[in-house]
């Protein structure tokens, strides 16, 4: 069931593209995008000539939206037209142009060389154009021709970066298939990048950060920050002054106490010295008396 749903969506998209291509062939329709939202289904159309797609006072867009809602059952369709800046760099637009010229009867060789020159002059890195079919007139057999210029990627995952388109022209002589590959100027392949360029790119953001940081450091400390810094300095200085005043007061209070202690200690020492001397003398007198008494006793 899920597979059927996805298949139906793909078929609806193909039918829409075919419808827009038939209706907006003169405007140079190249592709479309569908963006679904809860309220509206937005359809973005890529067109080379937006004036022809819009019409007078938006008449063609109104008719397109009405027909889309009726034929394809899309609820609340909203059609937007996106202009292609350079049709020479769009593969589908160039294929449509080549097919139109071949259908009118122009020579494939002149058309091929002219279109390649236009693409390369627009700034493309490389072009490859291939024709296959009745190129040599009625009597000639079908054949294949390839014309290329510049750089081209045809294999690997990098080939997805190449803009590719194909189509078929139906002149009187017979059918001619057209394949076109274009590498746009903004495409960068990983194997084509130089180490020097990568190093320069890695340095650029650092330089930008430095340049951004320097003025921020200079500009940010404006008047407000300066005021804050001065306030902080004033507060710190006031705290230091308070501490110094407290220390001075404490020292002043301790000075008289120290003096009293010193005074008390000094006389005590003197008294101790004075007290020691008479004690020694008394002891000497006692010892002398005792000797005299012993001597007198011996005489007796």
C-alpha positions in Angstrom: 0.0 0.0 0.0 2.8 2.4 0.8 4.5 1.7 -2.5 1.4 2.5 -4.4 1.1 5.8 -2.6 4.7 6.8 -3.5 4.2 5.7 -7.1 1.0 7.7 -7.4 2.8 10.8 -6.1 5.6 10.3 -8.7 3.2 9.9 -11.5 1.3 13.0 -10.5 4.6 15.0 -10.5 5.5 13.7 -14.0 2.0 14.7 -15.3 2.3 18.1 -13.7 5.7 18.7 -15.3 4.4 17.6 -18.7 1.4 20.0 -18.3 3.5 23.0 -17.3 6.0 22.2 -20.2 3.1 22.2 -22.7 1.5 25.4 -21.3 4.7 27.4 -20.6 6.8 26.3 -23.5 7.2 29.9 -24.8 8.2 31.1 -21.3 11.1 28.7 -21.1 9.9 26.3 -18.4 12.8 24.2 -17.1 11.5 22.6 -13.9 9.4 22.8 -10.7 9.4 22.2 -7.0 6.5 21.2 -4.8 6.4 22.3 -1.1 3.5 21.0 1.0 2.3 23.0 4.0 -0.7 22.5 6.3 -2.7 25.2 4.5 -1.3 25.5 1.0 0.6 23.4 -1.6 3.2 25.7 -3.0 4.4 25.0 -6.6 7.6 26.9 -7.6 8.1 27.1 -11.4 11.6 27.9 -12.9 11.1 30.0 -16.0 13.5 31.9 -18.3 10.9 34.5 -19.3 8.7 35.3 -16.3 6.6 37.9 -18.2 5.1 35.3 -20.5 4.4 33.0 -17.6 2.6 35.6 -15.5 0.6 37.1 -18.4 -1.4 40.3 -18.3 -2.4 41.1 -14.7 -1.6 37.5 -13.7 -4.2 36.0 -16.0 -2.2 32.9 -16.9 -1.3 32.1 -13.3 -5.0 32.2 -12.3 -5.9 29.9 -15.1 -3.1 27.5 -14.2 -4.1 27.3 -10.6 -7.7 26.7 -11.4 -6.8 23.9 -13.9 -4.4 22.3 -11.5 -7.0 22.1 -8.8 -9.6 20.6 -11.2 -7.4 18.2 -13.2 -4.9 16.9 -10.6 -7.0 17.3 -7.4 -4.5 19.5 -5.5 -6.1 21.4 -2.6 -5.3 25.1 -2.3 -2.6 25.3 -5.0 -0.3 28.4 -5.0 1.8 28.9 -8.1 5.1 30.9 -7.8 7.4 31.8 -10.6 11.2 31.9 -10.2 13.3 33.5 -12.8 16.5 31.9 -14.1 19.3 34.5 -13.8 21.5 33.0 -16.5 19.7 30.6 -18.9 23.1 29.7 -20.5 24.1 28.0 -17.3 20.9 26.0 -17.0 21.1 22.6 -18.9 17.4 22.2 -19.5 16.9 25.7 -20.8 19.8 25.3 -23.3 18.5 21.8 -24.4 15.1 23.4 -25.0 16.7 26.1 -27.1 18.8 23.6 -29.1 15.7 21.5 -29.8 13.7 24.5 -30.9 16.5 25.5 -33.4 16.8 22.0 -34.7 13.1 21.7 -35.2 13.1 24.8 -37.3 15.7 23.3 -39.7 19.0 24.8 -38.5 22.2 22.8 -39.0 23.1 20.9 -35.9 26.8 21.9 -36.3 26.1 25.6 -36.2 23.7 25.2 -33.3 26.2 23.1 -31.3 29.1 25.5 -31.7 27.1 28.6 -31.0 25.5 27.1 -27.8 28.9 25.9 -26.5 30.4 29.4 -27.0 27.4 31.0 -25.2 27.7 28.6 -22.3 31.5 29.1 -21.9 31.2 32.9 -22.2 28.6 32.8 -19.3 31.4 31.4 -17.0 30.9 27.6 -17.1 33.9 25.4 -16.2 33.1 22.8 -18.8 30.5 21.7 -21.4 29.7 18.4 -23.1 27.1 18.3 -25.9 26.1 15.0 -27.7 23.8 14.5 -30.7 22.5 11.1 -31.9 20.2 10.5 -34.8 19.6 11.6 -38.4 22.3 14.3 -38.7 23.4 13.8 -42.4 20.1 14.4 -44.3 17.7 11.9 -46.0 20.2 9.6 -47.5 22.6 9.6 -44.5 22.6 7.0 -41.8 22.1 7.9 -38.1 25.3 8.6 -36.2 26.6 10.1 -33.0 28.5 13.3 -32.5 30.2 14.6 -29.3 31.5 18.2 -28.8 33.2 19.2 -25.5 35.1 22.1 -24.0 36.7 22.7 -20.6 36.6 20.3 -17.7 34.0 17.6 -17.2 33.3 14.9 -14.6 31.4 11.8 -15.8 32.0 9.1 -13.1 31.7 8.8 -9.4 29.7 10.7 -6.8 31.2 14.0 -8.1 29.2 13.6 -11.3 26.1 14.5 -9.3 27.4 18.1 -9.2 27.2 18.3 -13.0 23.9 19.8 -14.4 22.5 17.3 -16.8 19.5 17.5 -19.2 18.4 15.6 -22.3 15.7 15.9 -25.0 14.7 15.0 -28.5 14.1 17.2 -31.6 11.9 16.0 -34.5 12.9 17.8 -37.7 11.6 16.7 -41.2 14.7 14.5 -41.8 14.3 12.4 -38.6 14.6 12.4 -34.8 17.7 13.8 -33.1 18.5 13.1 -29.5 20.3 15.8 -27.5 22.3 15.4 -24.2 24.0 18.3 -22.4 26.2 18.5 -19.4 27.3 21.8 -17.8 29.6 22.4 -14.8 28.6 25.8 -13.3 31.2 28.3 -12.1 30.2 28.0 -8.4 30.8 24.2 -8.4 33.9 23.1 -6.4 35.1 19.5 -6.7 36.9 17.9 -3.8 39.8 16.6 -5.9 40.4 20.0 -7.5 40.9 21.9 -4.2 44.5 22.9 -3.4 46.1 22.6 0.0 47.0 26.3 -0.1 43.4 27.3 -0.6 42.3 25.1 2.3 44.9 26.6 4.6 43.9 30.1 3.6 40.2 29.3 4.3 41.1 27.9 7.7 43.1 31.1 8.6 40.3 33.5 7.5 37.8 32.8 10.3 40.6 33.1 12.9 41.6 36.5 11.5 37.9 37.6 11.5 37.5 36.5 15.1 40.6 38.5 16.1 39.4 41.6 14.3 36.0 41.2 15.9 37.4 40.7 19.4 39.7 43.7 19.4 37.1 46.3 18.8 34.8 44.5 21.2 37.5 44.8 23.9 38.1 48.5 23.1 34.5 49.5 22.6 32.9 47.5 25.5 34.8 49.2 28.3 32.9 52.4 27.7 31.7 54.9 30.2 29.5 52.5 32.1 32.3 50.0 32.6 34.8 52.7 33.5 32.3 54.0 36.1 31.9 50.5 37.5 35.7 50.0 37.6 36.2 53.4 39.4 33.4 52.5 41.9 35.1 49.2 42.6 38.5 50.9 43.1 36.9 53.5 45.4 35.2 50.7 47.4 38.5 48.8 47.7 40.4 51.9 48.8 37.8 52.7 51.4 38.0 49.2 52.8 41.8 49.5 53.0 41.6 52.9 54.7 39.1 51.5 57.3 41.5 48.6 58.0 44.4 51.0 58.4 42.4 53.2 60.8 41.4 50.2 62.9 45.0 49.0 63.1 46.1 52.5 64.1 43.5 52.7 66.8 44.3 49.2 68.1 48.0 50.2 68.2 47.2 53.4 70.1 45.2 51.4 72.7 47.9 48.8 73.1 50.7 51.4 73.6 49.8 52.5 77.2 49.3 48.9 78.2 52.8 48.0 76.9 54.3 51.0 78.8 52.6 49.9 82.1 53.9 46.4 81.6 57.4 47.6 81.0 57.2 49.8 84.0 56.0 47.0 86.2 58.7 44.6 84.9 61.6 47.1 85.6 61.1 47.7 89.3 60.5 44.1 90.0 63.9 43.3 88.7 65.5 46.0 90.8 63.8 44.7 93.9 64.9 41.2 93.1 68.5 42.4 92.8 68.2 44.4 96.0 66.6 41.6 97.9 69.3 39.1 96.9 72.2 41.2 98.2 71.1 41.6 101.8 70.2 37.9 102.0 73.8 37.0 101.0 75.2 39.4 103.6 73.1 37.9 106.3 74.1 34.4 105.5 77.8 35.5 105.5 77.3 37.2 108.9 75.7 34.0 110.3 78.5 31.9 109.0 81.1 34.2 110.5 79.3 34.2 114.0 79.1 30.4 113.9 82.9 30.2 113.2 83.7 32.5 116.0 81.5 30.6 118.4 83.2 27.3 117.4 86.6 28.9 117.8 85.7 30.2 121.3 84.5 26.8 122.3 87.7 25.1 121.2 89.7 27.6 123.2 87.7 26.9 126.3 
